[in-house]
Amino acid sequence: MKNRVTHFIRKSTHLHASFIQNQISNHINFIPSIVYKNISKINDGGFAEFRNSEISILNLNKTATVSSKLKYKFRKLITVNDIRKIDEFTDNSDIFHFHYGTDAGIYLLLLKNIHKPKVVSFYGYDCSGFPKRFFGLGRRYLNKRTFKYADYIFAMSPDMKKDLINVGCPREKIIVHYYGSDTKQFYEDHPYNRNSKEVSFLIVSGLVPQKGHLFILKSFKEAFKENKNIKLKIVGSGELEPEIAGYIKENSMGSYVSLEGKTVYASNQHKMYFNNSDVFIHPSVTDVNGDKEGIPGAIVEAMAAGLPVISTYHAGIPYIIKDGVTGLLVEEWDVDNLVKSILDLTENLDKRKKIGLAGQKYAFKNLELLEKEKELENLYRKIISEY
């Protein structure tokens, strides 16, 4: 008989985030269900289409009262009536899994009163930038709402574990677990020996500060002065699009840098971007407000596709990329060394191939989604048995 797990998210569009959707949709010996509080009508959350109609979903907003909506809007909390609905919906669930430490906090009444094992996954900004917000009230929020009542906290990397401890999470509650990426879906025999003098660089991500687009553009402008055979495709959409487009125009980079718009996650177009590129460049940076990444899934997907990756010593990235072996790493905002890395891979086909194949091998051996899903379910079973 299979166990049951209920996944809790804050808003409907979090199902578009591949790293959340993949965990929910690829369970092996657990039957998943989903609860969310808010319907987002804007195109946010991610680029993965959620089409798994077999998974039961409870939309708390569907029959929400005016008072319930007001409590959520102003206090970011669910109500007693919401708990009744959740109780009925999750009667057979063996474990609750909350996604984002910040969003788990809206389920405070549930966390305090439900007698089932509860785990919370953190993903980046929720333990880096958020605790500093509202003059430190973000830290208090996590300690009072999330850390206090969760049985275990999942951190994506040792770096994230340190961040969680620094903001008050009890060390004994933290489990380091990376959820993995669907490497098999992105695998290809990459055409390293394409007959072209032009070397194509690619980034696929949301256009947000942590992804390092302006860092790339500043470096690419300098690299182009040294080698005119480089091109850059920027795939994605987001808040920084006007600033990125403005930088490209103001610096006359339109002949070698293109804004491609967004693509659907794991679509043929998404995979063709990997296939038609030579280098994946994703130099994550810490935002001015302290927000950091976890381990960007796009990097793992590019590795699985055989692309050599240039990235940064940022958050969990050094735990999946060894500089000079499975990718190239530079310090955040180190333009000079990012330029050197761009030119190094532009001018050295053998190095591109060597790093690309090494990264691909590492991704398949250590970062594969289904293997990580087995680890996740083993953690569930252990936590259930302890409860």
Summary of the structure (lengths in Angstrom):
residues: 387
radius of gyration: 21.5
end to end distance: 19.2
largest distance: 64.7
contacts: 1344
relative contact order: 0.13
helix: 46%
strand: 18%
